[in-house]
């Protein structure tokens, strides 16, 4: 399809002419706001780690004993992400837990939580596709593009979680790479960035001490406040970066149609890094598919690239941690990256395996078209029913 024709169809889908005219923000002001929001996000990560330290070893030990069951860790990551509608928030909190100065979450316990977050992040594009339910042809094209992300991430977890439990390859590889990075050329993680973050955290520490005398009260307040800072900063950061990259994102996605697979994956990576949200990247594909601009096989590699791009947030969060466990923060970020790379290498190179998530997505779409109830059943079962079954089975086995 010609680029101009694609642009016309995209305009019809998104309706830019119907949007209110927004005031033009100077590029310098927007850049400063993005840097400030990033700083607030990193301060929130620092506060989260300190809050976990204040909770005390008894409570943390109880939580860690719970997450020793990998399936419960998986469910925690999945549900946390579906509730907050952001895997970035979940993975950032996991980084803070793993790199806490005292009583850190064991890396092995955190890995299933990261996998669960990967599944949970797919709910957004699935919900976006439901907006096309009233138009059968649009829904037939949009729904499989949305749920192929669900199917792929579930496939990756079903294969790689048991493999990790048997071999520990993700943890071993992340520790090995992390030690190489930390030891390369005398590189350390004591940087001006961390000094600035410590300075930004000082007012939070003083406010917490002024409001609460008891350590438990300080811990709870600091965790809540830090969580709000992380969530708000990421939400506003996504909006700011999306506004900055608005035209470029649309142009990149529409231009890449019909090009090479590697370029499609790269576009998924770049767009996700630009907007700091894989959900936005995959949700952007849904209206394009509904309009007939994008086929399922073209959208799939962009979706896989988005999985890689979203790992950048965990690396950013690792910048904020300090103390004796800073290396663990980097290691869990590497686990996130290695898990997504492993999933792609597992599924994409072999055509027969690559077509499995696409065919399953088309099959589920056919079922959904025969009954609208099945659409709701799909969403509820995939993101809430499966975790419930996993928890019940885990309790029964124990």
Secondary structure, 3 states (H helix, E strand, C coil): CCHHHHHHHHHHHHCHHHCCCCCCCCHHHHHHHHHHHHHHHHHHHHHHHHHHHHHCHHHHHHHHHHHCCHHHHHHHHHHHHHHHCCHHHHHHHHHHHHCCCCCCCCHHHHHHHHHHHHHHCCHHHHHHHHHHCCCHHHHHHHHHHHHHHHHHHHHHHHHHHHHHHHHCHHHHHHHHHHHHHHHHHHCCCCCHHHHHHHHHHHHHHHHHHHHCCCHHHHHHHHHHHHHHHHHHHHHHHHHHHHHHCHHHHHHHHHHCCCCCHHHHHHHHHHHHHHHCCHHHHHHHHHHHHHCCCCCHHHHHHHHHHHHHHCCHHHHHHHHHCCCCCHHHHHHHHHHHHHHHHHHHHHHCCCHHHHHHHHHHHHHHHHHHHHCHHHHHHHHHHHHHHHHHHHHHHHHHHC
